[in-house]
Amino acid sequence: MQKPIELLVKGKTLRGMYHCPDQEGIYPTVILFHGFTGHKLGPHCIFLKLSRRLSAEGLAAIRFDFSGSGESDGDFKEMTFSGEVNEAQEILKFVRYLPTTDPERIGLVGLSMGGAVASILAGTNPAAIKALVLWSPAGIDTIKNIYRRKEETKVFPRNEEGAIDLGGLWLNPNFYADLEHWNTYKTLESYQGAALILQGTGDQTVPPSTAGHYQSALHGRAKLVYIPEADHTFNRHSWEEQVLTETTLFLKHVLF
């Protein structure tokens, strides 16, 4: 079963999709977090595909657009990492209190900056999260560098408020300053649950070595899988299939 859901956070409606098995019950539930400039479908609908696989295997899945992205309220120019972390915290509360959620069996999946958000969520709610999956996770250091490097070469113009034009999306001029408040690796050290990290060796957006930093933050407890030649968002059927299969098997093993 698949149905639209909404959540009000600080006056803005976040719009998402809830997937659950057809039979009635209480399910292990997985929350999916999209990346920077992304949305709840994910690149080549990978979040939709994962959600449908999970529901077919007896798990529920929830995928929201952060405010300013996809179909949710707000404007992208208001987006900050802190804002997305706050929304993720509210999404977790919402999911925990759904009558169909088993609150003892909640997992997270995050792609790119969504992986950084998921890491903060797991590290600040270690007792509430049982499984964590990171796809091409960005660290705060890499988030700072991805567009700052391009900005320094004057690729992106600015408006009168100092916002950066990212191909039609205005990036908040305070975006970089806000990142100084966060350390994903340090925060994640508090998480004691199971974790899986999937990283392409051909990633040109986030250095593949970042995945190793996340594994180190988890003191080696995470399973780290490098996918040869795969790019940042696994844009090839064979890469996508490996990501979906590894993720589904891991979540079934941990949450059942």
GUGU-245545 format. One record per residue: y, x, z of N, C-alpha, C in turn; residue in one letter. Coordinates in steps of 0.2 Angstrom, whole numbers, plus 5000, padded with zeros to 4 digits. Layout:
BEGIN
YXZYXZYXZA...
# end
This chain:
BEGIN
499450045000500050005000500650045000M501150024996501750064996502350014996Q502850025001503449985002504050025003K504649995001505250025003505450015010P505750065013505950065020506750085021I507050075026507750095027507850115034E508250165036508450185042509150195043L509550165048510250185048510350235053L510750295051510850345055511650365054V511950355059512750365060513050325054K512850265054513250225049513050225042G512550265040512350275033511550255033K511450215028510750195027510350245023T509850275026509350315022508850275019L508650285013508150245010507550285008R506950255009506350295009505850245006G505250275006504650245004504050255009M503750205011503150205016502450195012Y502050245013501350235010500850235016H500450185015499850185020499250155017C498650165020498050135018498050065017P497650035013497649965012497349925018D496949955022496649925028497149925034Q497149875038497549875044497349925049E497749955052497649995058498150045060G498050095064498550145066498350205063I498850245059498650295055498950365057Y498650415056498950485056499550475051P500150505052500650495048501050555046T501150565040501450625037502150615035V502650655037503350645035503550705030I503850685024503950725019504750735018L504950805018505650815018505850855011F506250825007506450865001506950915002H507050954996507451014997508151004995G508551054994509251054993509351024986F509750974985509950934979509350894977T508850894981508250854979508250784981G507650754981507550674982506850664984H506750604986506150584989505550584984K505650584978505050584973504850654973L505250704973505150774973505050794966G505150864964505050884957504450864954P504450844948503850814944503450764949H503850724953503550674957502950694962C503050764964502550794968502450754975I503050734978503050694984502650624983F502850594978502450534976501750544976L501550594972500850604971500450624978K500850664982500450684988500450624993L500950574993500950514997500350474995S500250464988499750424986499050454988R498950514987498350544989498150544996R498750555001498650545008498450475010L498750425007498550355009497850335006S497650365001496950354998496450385003A496650435007496250465012496250445019E496650395020496750365026497350385030G497750415028498350435031498950395028L499450395032500150365030500550415028A501050405024501550455022502250415021A502750455024503450425023503950485020I504250465015504750505012505450475011R505950505014506650475014507050525010F507550495007508150535004508650545010D508850615011509350625015509950595013F510450585017511050555015511450595010S511750565005512050605000511550624994G510950604995510450624990510050564988S509750564982509350504980509750444980G509450394983509650324984509950314991E510050364995510350345002511050345001S511350315007512050315007512350385008D513050385007513350455008513450485001G513850545002514050584996513750654997D513550684992513250754993513750804996F514350794995514850844997514950835005K514650785008514650785015514050815018E513550845014512950865017513050935020M512750945026512651005029511951015032T511751075033511051085036511051045043F511551055047511551015053511450945052S511750915047511750845046510950825044G510650865040509950845038509450855044E509650905048509150915054509250855059V509850825060509950765064509650705061N509650705054509350645051508550655051E508350715051507650725052507350705059A507750715064507650705071507550625071Q508050585068508050515068507450485064E507250515059506650495055506050505059I506050555063505450575067505350515073L505950495076505950445081505750375078K505950365072505850305068505050295067F504750355064504050355063503650345069V503850385074503450385080503350315083R503850265082503850205085503650145080Y503450165074503150115070502450095073L502350025072501750005075501050025072P501150055066500550085062500550155063T500950185067500850265068500550285074T500050325073499750355079500250415081D500550405086501050455088500750525090P500150525091499750595093499550625087E499650595081499450635075499950625069R500450665070501050665065501050735062I501150735056501250795052501850795048G502050855046502750865042502550905036L502850895030502850935024503550945022V503751005021504451015019504451065013G504851055008504951095002505651125002L505651195001506251235001506651225007S507251195006507651185012507351135016M507051085013506651035017506151075022G505851135020505451165024505751195030G506451225029506851245034506951195039A507151135037507251075041506651055045V506051055042505451045045505251095050A505451155049505351205054505751195060S506351175060506751165065506451105069I506251055065506050995069505351005073L504951045070504351065073504451105079A504951155079505151195084505451165090G505851115088506151075094505851015096T505250995093504850945095504050965095N503951025098503251055098502651005100P502850965105502350915107502150855103A502650845099502650785094502350795088A502250865086502050875079501350915079I500850885076500250915076500050955070K500350945064500250985058500950995054A500951055052501551075048501351115042L501651085036501551115029502251135026V502251195024502851225021502751245014L503151215010503051235002503651275001W503551334998504151374996504751375001S504551385008505151375013505651425012P506251395013506851435013507051455020A507251515021507551535028508251525028G508551525033509351525033509651575029I509351635030509551695026509551685019D509051655016508951645009509451585007T509451535011509951475009510651505008I510851545013511551575012511651615006K511051645003511151694998511051654991N510651604991510551574984511151554980I511651524983512251504979512851544980Y512751584986513351624987513351684982R512751704980512751764975513051734969R512951674967513251644961513951634961K514151604967514851594969515251654968E515051714970515351774970515551804963E515051774958515151794951515551744948T515851694951516351644949515951594944K515351584945514951544941515151464942V515351454948515451384950516251374952F516551334949517251314950517351284957P517951284960518051244966518551194965R518551144969519151094969519651114974N520151064974520751084979520551084986E519951054988519751054995519351114996E519151154991518751214992518051204991G517851144989517151124988516951154981A516251174981515951214975515651164971I515751164964515451124959514751154957D514251114960513551134958513351094952L513651104946513451064941513450994941G514050974945514150904945514150874953G513850914957513850904964514350944968L514750914972515150954976514850984983W514851044984514551074990515051084995L514951055001515451055006515651125008N516351135008516551205009516351235016P516151195021515951215027515151225027N514851215022514151225021513851285024F514151345022513951405024514051425032Y514651405034514851415041514351375046A514151315043513651275047513051315048D512851345043512151385044512151435049L512751465051512751515056512451485063E512351425064512151395070511351395071H511051415065510351405065509951465064W509351465066508851515065508151485065N507951475059507251435058506751475061T506651545060506151585062506051585070Y506651595073506651595080506451525083K506751475080506551405083505851385082T505551405076504851385075504351425079L504551475083504151505087503851465093E504251415094504051365100503451315098S503351315091502851265089502151295089Y501751265092501051285094500451255090Q500651215085500151175081499951215075G499551175071499251205065499751205060A499751255055500251265050499951295044A500151275038499951295031500651315027L500651365024501151395020500951405013I501251375008501051385001501651414998L501551464994502151504991501951534984Q502351524979502251554973502451624973G502051664969502251734969502851744964T502951694959503451704954504051664956G504151644962504751604965505351654963D505851624959506451654958507051634962Q506951584966507451544971507351574978T506851574981506651594987506251654987V506451714989505951774989505251754992P504751774989504051754992503951794999P504351845000504251875007504451825012S504851775011505151735016504551695019T504051685015503451645018503051695023A503151755022502851805027503251805034G503851795033504351785039504151725043H503951665040503751605043503151615046Y502651655043501951665046502051705052Q502551755052502651795058502951755064S503351715062503651665067503151625071A502551615067502051575070501551625073L501651685073501251735076500551735073H500551725066499951735063499451675063G499751615066499251555067499251515060R499751525056499851485050499351515045A499051475041498751495035499251505029K499251565026499751575021499351585014L499551545009499251545003499751564997V499651624994500051634988499751614982Y500151574978499951554972500151594966I499751634963499951684958500351654952P500951684951501451674946501851604947E501651564952501951504953502651504954A503051464952503851464953503951424959D504651414960504851384967504551314968H504551274963504351204964503651184960T503251234959502551234956502551184950F502951214945503051174939502551184933N501951184935501351184931500851144934R500451114930499951064932499451104937H499251164935498751194939499051214946S499651234946499951254952500051194957W500351144954500351074957499751054960E499251054956498551034959498351074965E498451144965498251184970498651164976Q499251154976499651134981499451064984V499351014980499150944982498450954986L498050984983497350994985497351024992T497651084992497651124999498051085004E498551055002498951015007498550955010T498250915006497850855008497250875012T496850925010496350955014496550975021L497051015021497351035028497550975032F497850935030498150875034497550835036L497050825032496450785034496150815039K496050885039495650925044496050925050H496650925050497050935057497150865060V497350815056497550755059496950705060L496350715057495850675059495350705064F
# end
